Amino acid sequence: MPEHTASAPTVVLVAFYNKKALGVRYLQAALEQAGYRVRTVFYKDFNSVRPTPTTELELEFLRRVVREADPVLVGLSVMSSMYLDTVYQVLDAALDASPAPVVCGGAFATMFPQRLLDRGANFVLRSDGEQTLPMLADALRNGTDFSSIPSLCWKEDDGQVRCNEIGGLTNEVDRCGLPVINSTGACFIENNLMVLGDPQLSTRSYEVIASRGCPFTCSYCCCVNLRRLLPKGIHGVRTRSVKSVIDELVEAKRRCKKLVFVHFYDEIFPNLPGWVDEFVVEYDKRIHLPFTIWSHPKMVDLEMLKKLKAVGLTEVIMGIQSGSERVRRDVFHRYETQEEILNAIRAIRTAGVFWGSFDLMLQHPFETIDDLKESYYLVKQFPSPYELQLHGLNFLPGTDIVDMAIDQGLSTPEEMERIMFAPMEEQFGAYWKQEASQESQAWYRMIYCWQFKKFRARLEGWEADPVSHMEELEACYAQAQKMARTRYLYKKGYVVWRRMVMGLHRTK
């Protein structure tokens, strides 16, 4: 990485509710390569259960960083609509602290550039920014014309929004370089404190992406619509070389002294022909850390899992979303069958992977009691052990399911606008929401409790009329939640133990 003197032009980057913030780390690497000093602010930590909005003292810390940096620009990574209140306050604070333009990027900014421009941002950069952000920084620094920069959006003097075609992208994502692992000059703002240094350096889990994009069309996710924005010739899924991934992990091991395991943050872990074969050889040779992947029922392959398990795969996280084929197909636009789901879970077990975690989205407006029952009866067929992650459905801007809800009369456009842009606490509350009929609550608890063998005989006895056993179900549910917390500690303990075993294997 190039070294820069104190006189080098500076850019301030801000990541929200994410100490890892891979996108920002890639941008920092690109800016440093172009000759800029970068001060990255990791603004607040992620907490899906008790998220906290920003405070005035935290905003003042942000202003202080911007004033001291005297930057060419301030870049805000706006990945989600769920924390827009904080984004807007930081945007105002940055504009107040410096004359430097504020540039927004990220998934939400890519989908809704005008919303951020109307709110006060000077520019929006859509899609990948490794090529285009340094181009914009150069233009602003030198006072030259920026109007031909690909992917750039801004307001003309007459108030009209201009958006250039998305460009500056490459299928060869290795060209984007490696993300910065030790962000020198970084700080972490949280709990009314500002701590200097990169908060990632103390992490026990390192997040890495081996690919960009997702091949699927799930209606509740913006990935499909982000893919639709890509220029002709740019692939919907772009995979890094094994060498690039391994080089990053080698550096992560060197920098993050407490590292215990790796989480591959790809939408779907790569399974290109030959890629996994090369990966397992290099991972076994150079990394020696337990790791987790995300997968999909249509992408799980037994032989691939066996190879990955042999070099450290300890957990597969997979979205099931509903046991109802109707909900999956007609609402979520997921086209896997019941048998494909069960075969995928069986493959995870057969491969000997230590842990399988399966997501279900329940108690939403599209779902009936019969759909909930189907989820229960599908879960009953899962081979143990496994973990269920049960949560609600968030209506996120830029997803196909929003229009579906409006078209089906489940919400008016005005109601949907309020739901999508509600305060952060309300949105995360909806994610864990369980406000439903008593019968819905009963079947939800039946599903949750089934993952623990000790309850199964009783649950089978209550299937004919679970509502009449609600008091007993509540007691089982409370006990199951405590068991889940104990299981979480056991799971983490196994990962630490596995790390020690793999470390011993390396020294032999």
C-alpha positions in Angstrom: 0.0 0.0 0.0 1.4 3.4 -0.9 2.6 5.6 2.0 1.4 9.2 2.0 2.8 12.3 3.6 0.8 14.6 5.8 0.5 17.0 2.8 -1.3 14.5 0.6 -4.9 15.3 -0.1 -7.4 13.7 2.3 -10.7 12.0 1.9 -13.0 11.1 4.9 -15.1 7.9 4.5 -17.9 7.0 6.9 -19.3 3.5 7.4 -22.5 3.2 9.4 -23.3 0.4 12.0 -20.6 -1.9 10.7 -17.0 -2.1 12.0 -16.0 -4.4 9.1 -17.6 -2.4 6.3 -16.0 -4.2 3.4 -17.2 -1.7 0.8 -15.6 1.2 2.5 -12.3 -0.7 3.0 -12.2 -1.4 -0.8 -12.7 2.3 -1.5 -10.0 3.3 1.0 -7.6 1.0 -0.8 -8.5 2.5 -4.2 -8.1 6.0 -2.9 -4.7 5.3 -1.3 -3.6 3.8 -4.5 -4.5 7.0 -6.2 -2.4 9.1 -3.8 -4.9 10.1 -1.1 -4.8 9.9 2.6 -8.0 8.4 4.0 -9.5 8.9 7.4 -12.3 6.3 7.9 -14.9 6.8 10.5 -16.7 3.6 11.7 -19.8 5.3 12.9 -21.6 3.2 15.5 -21.8 -0.6 15.9 -24.4 -3.0 14.6 -27.1 -4.3 17.0 -30.2 -5.8 15.5 -32.0 -6.2 18.9 -31.4 -2.9 20.5 -30.1 -0.5 17.8 -29.3 3.0 19.0 -29.7 6.2 17.1 -26.9 8.8 17.1 -26.3 11.4 19.7 -25.2 15.0 19.5 -21.9 14.2 21.2 -21.2 11.5 18.6 -22.1 14.0 15.8 -19.6 16.5 17.3 -16.9 13.8 17.2 -17.7 13.4 13.5 -17.5 17.1 12.9 -14.1 17.2 14.7 -12.7 14.5 12.4 -13.9 16.3 9.3 -12.6 19.7 10.4 -9.2 18.3 11.2 -9.0 16.4 8.0 -9.9 19.3 5.7 -10.9 16.8 3.1 -11.4 16.9 -0.6 -14.7 15.1 -0.1 -16.6 13.2 2.6 -18.0 9.9 1.5 -20.9 8.2 3.2 -21.6 4.5 2.7 -25.4 4.3 2.7 -26.1 0.6 2.4 -29.5 0.4 4.0 -32.6 2.4 4.6 -32.9 1.1 8.1 -30.6 3.7 9.6 -31.4 6.7 7.4 -32.1 9.0 10.4 -28.5 8.6 11.5 -27.2 9.0 7.9 -29.1 12.3 7.5 -27.8 13.7 10.8 -24.2 12.7 9.8 -24.8 14.3 6.4 -25.8 17.6 8.0 -22.9 17.4 10.4 -20.4 16.9 7.6 -21.8 19.8 5.6 -21.7 22.0 8.7 -18.1 21.1 9.5 -16.5 21.6 6.1 -17.1 23.1 2.7 -16.0 19.7 1.2 -18.7 18.0 -0.9 -20.5 15.0 0.5 -20.7 12.0 -1.7 -23.1 9.1 -1.0 -22.6 5.5 -2.3 -23.7 2.0 -1.4 -26.8 -0.1 -2.2 -29.4 2.3 -1.0 -27.7 5.3 -2.7 -27.5 3.3 -5.9 -31.2 2.5 -5.9 -32.4 6.0 -4.8 -29.9 8.7 -5.7 -32.5 11.5 -5.9 -33.6 10.9 -2.3 -30.1 11.6 -1.0 -29.5 14.5 -3.4 -32.8 16.1 -2.3 -31.7 15.6 1.3 -28.4 17.6 0.8 -25.8 15.3 -0.6 -23.7 17.0 -3.3 -23.1 13.8 -5.3 -24.2 10.1 -5.5 -22.0 7.4 -7.0 -23.9 4.3 -8.0 -22.6 0.7 -8.0 -18.9 -0.1 -7.5 -16.8 2.9 -6.7 -13.2 1.7 -6.9 -12.6 3.4 -10.2 -15.1 6.3 -10.0 -14.5 7.7 -6.5 -10.8 8.5 -7.2 -11.9 10.1 -10.5 -14.3 12.3 -8.6 -11.8 13.1 -5.9 -9.3 14.2 -8.6 -11.8 16.4 -10.4 -12.8 18.1 -7.1 -9.2 18.5 -6.0 -8.1 20.0 -9.4 -11.3 22.0 -10.1 -11.8 20.1 -13.4 -15.0 19.0 -15.0 -16.7 16.0 -13.4 -19.7 15.7 -15.7 -18.4 12.7 -17.7 -17.6 10.5 -14.7 -19.5 7.2 -15.0 -22.1 6.4 -12.4 -22.1 10.0 -11.0 -25.4 11.7 -10.0 -25.7 15.4 -9.1 -28.1 18.3 -9.2 -27.7 20.9 -11.9 -28.0 24.6 -11.0 -31.7 24.5 -12.1 -32.4 21.7 -9.6 -32.7 19.0 -12.2 -31.0 15.7 -11.2 -28.5 14.3 -13.7 -27.4 10.7 -13.5 -24.7 9.4 -15.8 -24.8 5.8 -17.0 -23.4 3.3 -14.5 -19.8 2.4 -15.6 -16.3 2.0 -14.3 -17.1 -1.6 -13.5 -15.1 -4.7 -14.3 -15.8 -8.5 -14.4 -12.2 -9.0 -13.3 -12.9 -8.0 -9.7 -9.3 -8.8 -8.7 -8.5 -5.5 -10.3 -10.3 -3.8 -7.4 -7.4 -4.9 -5.2 -7.7 -6.0 -1.6 -9.7 -4.2 1.1 -7.8 -2.3 3.8 -7.5 -4.5 6.9 -5.7 -2.0 9.1 -7.3 1.3 8.4 -4.6 3.7 9.7 -6.1 7.0 10.8 -9.4 5.3 11.5 -11.7 5.9 14.5 -14.7 4.2 16.0 -17.6 6.4 17.3 -20.1 4.7 19.6 -21.6 5.1 23.1 -20.7 8.8 23.1 -17.0 7.9 22.8 -14.5 8.2 20.0 -11.8 5.5 20.0 -8.8 6.0 17.7 -7.7 3.0 15.6 -9.3 0.4 13.4 -11.9 -1.5 15.5 -11.5 -4.6 13.2 -8.0 -5.3 14.6 -9.5 -6.8 17.8 -12.0 -9.0 15.9 -12.3 -12.7 16.5 -14.2 -13.2 13.2 -13.0 -11.8 9.8 -15.5 -11.2 7.0 -14.5 -11.7 3.4 -16.3 -11.8 0.1 -15.1 -14.1 -2.6 -17.7 -12.8 -5.1 -20.0 -9.9 -5.8 -23.6 -10.3 -6.6 -26.3 -13.0 -6.4 -27.8 -15.3 -9.1 -31.3 -15.4 -7.5 -34.4 -13.2 -7.7 -35.8 -13.1 -4.2 -38.5 -10.5 -4.0 -37.5 -9.3 -0.5 -33.9 -8.5 -1.5 -32.5 -5.6 -3.5 -29.8 -7.8 -5.1 -31.9 -8.6 -8.1 -32.7 -5.0 -8.8 -29.0 -3.9 -8.3 -28.2 -6.6 -10.9 -30.7 -5.1 -13.3 -28.8 -1.8 -13.2 -25.5 -3.3 -14.3 -24.3 -2.3 -17.7 -24.5 -4.8 -20.6 -21.5 -7.2 -20.4 -21.1 -7.0 -16.6 -21.9 -10.3 -15.0 -24.5 -10.6 -12.3 -22.0 -12.6 -10.2 -18.3 -11.7 -10.4 -15.9 -14.1 -8.6 -12.5 -13.3 -7.3 -9.5 -15.6 -8.0 -8.6 -18.0 -5.2 -5.2 -16.2 -5.0 -6.8 -12.9 -4.3 -9.0 -14.4 -1.5 -6.2 -16.2 0.1 -3.8 -13.2 0.0 -6.4 -11.2 1.8 -6.9 -13.8 4.5 -3.1 -14.2 5.0 -3.0 -10.4 5.6 -6.0 -10.6 8.0 -4.3 -13.3 10.0 -1.2 -11.1 10.3 -3.1 -8.0 11.3 -5.9 -9.4 13.5 -4.1 -11.1 16.3 -7.2 -12.5 18.0 -8.7 -14.0 14.9 -10.5 -17.3 15.5 -12.6 -17.9 12.4 -13.6 -16.6 9.0 -17.0 -15.7 7.7 -17.5 -15.8 4.0 -20.0 -13.0 3.4 -20.9 -13.9 -0.2 -24.6 -14.1 -1.0 -23.8 -17.6 -2.1 -20.4 -19.2 -1.6 -18.7 -19.7 -5.0 -19.0 -23.2 -6.5 -17.6 -22.6 -10.0 -15.9 -25.6 -11.6 -12.4 -25.9 -10.3 -12.6 -22.9 -8.0 -13.4 -24.9 -4.8 -10.7 -27.5 -5.7 -8.1 -24.8 -5.9 -9.5 -23.0 -2.8 -9.3 -26.0 -0.5 -5.7 -26.7 -1.5 -4.6 -23.1 -0.8 -6.8 -22.7 2.3 -5.4 -25.8 3.9 -1.9 -24.7 3.0 -2.0 -21.1 4.3 -5.0 -20.3 6.5 -5.9 -23.0 9.0 -9.0 -21.3 10.4 -12.6 -22.6 10.8 -15.0 -20.8 8.5 -18.7 -20.2 7.8 -20.5 -19.9 4.4 -23.9 -18.9 3.2 -25.6 -21.1 0.6 -28.9 -21.9 -1.1 -30.9 -25.1 -1.4 -30.2 -25.1 -5.2 -26.5 -24.6 -4.7 -25.6 -27.1 -2.0 -23.4 -29.9 -3.3 -22.4 -32.9 -1.1 -19.0 -33.4 -2.7 -18.2 -29.7 -2.4 -19.2 -29.6 1.2 -17.0 -32.6 2.0 -14.0 -30.8 0.5 -14.7 -27.6 2.4 -15.4 -29.4 5.6 -12.0 -31.1 5.4 -10.2 -27.7 5.5 -12.3 -26.0 8.2 -15.9 -25.5 7.2 -17.9 -25.5 10.4 -21.2 -23.9 9.6 -23.5 -23.5 6.6 -26.2 -20.7 6.8 -29.0 -21.2 4.4 -32.3 -19.3 3.8 -35.4 -21.5 3.7 -37.7 -18.5 4.4 -40.9 -20.5 4.4 -42.1 -24.1 4.5 -44.9 -23.2 2.2 -44.2 -23.7 -1.5 -46.9 -21.2 -2.3 -45.2 -18.5 -0.3 -41.7 -19.3 -1.5 -42.8 -19.4 -5.2 -45.5 -16.7 -5.5 -44.4 -14.3 -2.8 -40.7 -14.7 -2.3 -39.8 -15.7 -5.9 -37.8 -18.7 -4.6 -38.3 -21.8 -6.7 -36.7 -24.6 -4.8 -39.0 -27.6 -3.9 -39.5 -29.2 -0.5 -37.4 -32.1 -1.6 -34.5 -29.8 -2.7 -34.6 -28.1 0.7 -34.5 -31.5 2.5 -31.8 -32.8 0.2 -29.6 -29.7 0.9 -30.0 -30.1 4.7 -29.2 -33.8 4.4 -26.1 -33.0 2.4 -24.9 -30.7 5.1 -25.4 -33.4 7.7 -23.9 -36.1 5.6 -20.8 -34.0 4.8 -20.2 -33.8 8.6 -20.4 -30.1 8.8 -20.7 -29.2 12.5 -23.5 -26.7 12.3 -26.4 -25.9 10.0 -28.4 -22.6 10.5 -31.6 -22.1 8.6 -33.6 -18.9 8.3 -37.4 -18.6 8.2 -39.4 -15.4 7.6 -42.7 -15.8 9.4 -45.8 -13.9 10.4 -46.0 -11.4 7.5 -49.1 -10.2 5.6 -48.8 -12.7 2.8 -48.8 -15.7 5.1 -51.8 -17.8 6.3 -52.1 -20.2 9.2 -51.9 -23.0 6.7 -48.6 -21.6 5.5 -47.3 -21.6 9.0 -48.4 -25.1 9.5 -46.5 -26.1 6.4 -43.4 -24.5 7.8 -43.8 -26.6 11.0 -44.3 -29.9 9.1 -41.3 -29.2 6.9 -39.1 -28.3 9.9 -40.1 -31.7 11.4 -38.3 -33.4 8.6 -35.0 -31.6 9.1 -32.3 -34.0 10.3 -30.9 -32.9 13.6 -29.0 -31.1 14.9 -29.6 -27.7 13.4 -30.5 -24.1 14.4 -33.5 -22.1 13.3 -33.3 -18.3 12.9 -36.9 -17.1 12.9 -37.6 -13.5 12.1 -40.1 -11.3 10.4 -40.3 -9.6 6.9 -38.9 -6.1 6.4 -40.3 -4.2 3.4 -37.1 -2.6 2.1 -37.1 0.1 -0.6 -36.1 -1.1 -4.0 -37.4 -4.7 -3.5 -40.1 -6.3 -5.7 -42.1 -7.4 -2.7 -43.1 -3.7 -1.9 -45.1 -3.4 -5.1 -46.6 -6.8 -4.6 -47.9 -5.8 -1.2 -49.4 -2.6 -2.7 -50.9 -4.4 -5.8 -52.5 -7.0 -3.5 -54.1 -4.4 -1.3 -52.1 -5.3 1.7 -50.8 -1.7 2.0 -51.3 1.6 0.5 -48.4 3.5 -1.1 -48.6 6.0 1.8 -48.5 3.2 4.4 -45.6 1.5 2.7 -43.6 4.7 2.6 -44.1 5.1 6.4 -43.2 1.4 7.0 -40.0 1.6 4.8 -38.7 4.8 6.2 -39.8 4.5 9.9 -37.2 5.2 12.6 -34.5 2.6 13.1 -36.0 1.1 16.3 -39.3 0.5 14.5 -37.7 -1.2 11.5 -35.6 -3.5 13.6 -38.6 -4.2 15.8 -40.5 -5.3 12.7 -37.7 -7.8 12.0 -38.3 -9.6 15.3 -42.0 -8.7 15.4 -44.4 -11.4 16.7 -47.6 -9.4 16.8 -50.1 -11.9 15.4 -53.2 -14.0 16.3 -53.0 -16.5 19.1 -53.1 -19.3 16.6 -50.2 -17.8 14.7 -48.2 -17.4 17.9 -48.9 -21.0 18.8 -47.6 -22.4 15.5 -44.6 -20.0 15.6 -43.7 -21.5 19.0 -44.2 -25.0 17.7 -41.7 -24.3 14.9 -39.2 -22.8 17.2 -39.4 -25.4 19.9 -39.1 -28.3 17.5 -35.4 -27.8 17.0 -34.9 -29.1 20.5 -35.5 -32.9 20.8 -36.7 -32.7 24.4 -39.9 -31.0 23.4 -40.9 -33.1 20.4 -43.1 -35.7 22.0 -45.2 -33.0 23.6 -45.3 -30.9 20.5 -46.6 -33.9 18.5 -49.4 -34.3 21.1 -50.4 -30.6 20.6 -50.5 -30.5 16.8 -54.3 -31.0 16.6 -55.0 -27.9 18.6 -51.9 -26.0 19.8 -53.9 -23.0 20.9 -55.5 -25.1 23.7 -52.0 -25.8 25.0 -50.8 -22.2 24.8 -49.8 -21.9 28.4 -47.6 -25.0 28.1 -46.3 -23.8 24.8 -45.2 -20.5 26.3 -43.3 -22.4 29.0 -41.6 -24.6 26.4 -40.8 -21.5 24.3 -39.2 -19.7 27.2 -37.1 -22.7 28.1 -36.1 -23.2 24.4 -34.9 -19.6 24.2 -32.6 -20.3 27.2 -31.4 -23.5 25.6 -30.6 -21.5 22.4 -28.4 -19.1 24.4 -26.5 -22.1 25.9 -26.3 -23.7 22.5 -24.8 -20.5 21.1 -22.0 -20.6 23.7 -21.4 -24.3 22.9 -21.2 -23.4 19.2 -18.6 -20.6 19.8 -16.7 -22.9 22.1 -16.5 -25.5 19.4 -15.1 -23.0 16.9 -12.4 -21.9 19.4 -11.5 -25.6 20.0 -11.4 -26.2 16.2 -9.1 -23.2 15.8 -6.7 -24.7 18.4 -6.8 -28.1 16.7 -6.1 -26.6 13.3 -3.3 -24.5 14.7 -1.7 -27.6 16.2 -2.0 -29.4 12.8 -0.2 -26.5 11.2 2.8 -26.8 13.5 3.3 -30.5 12.8 
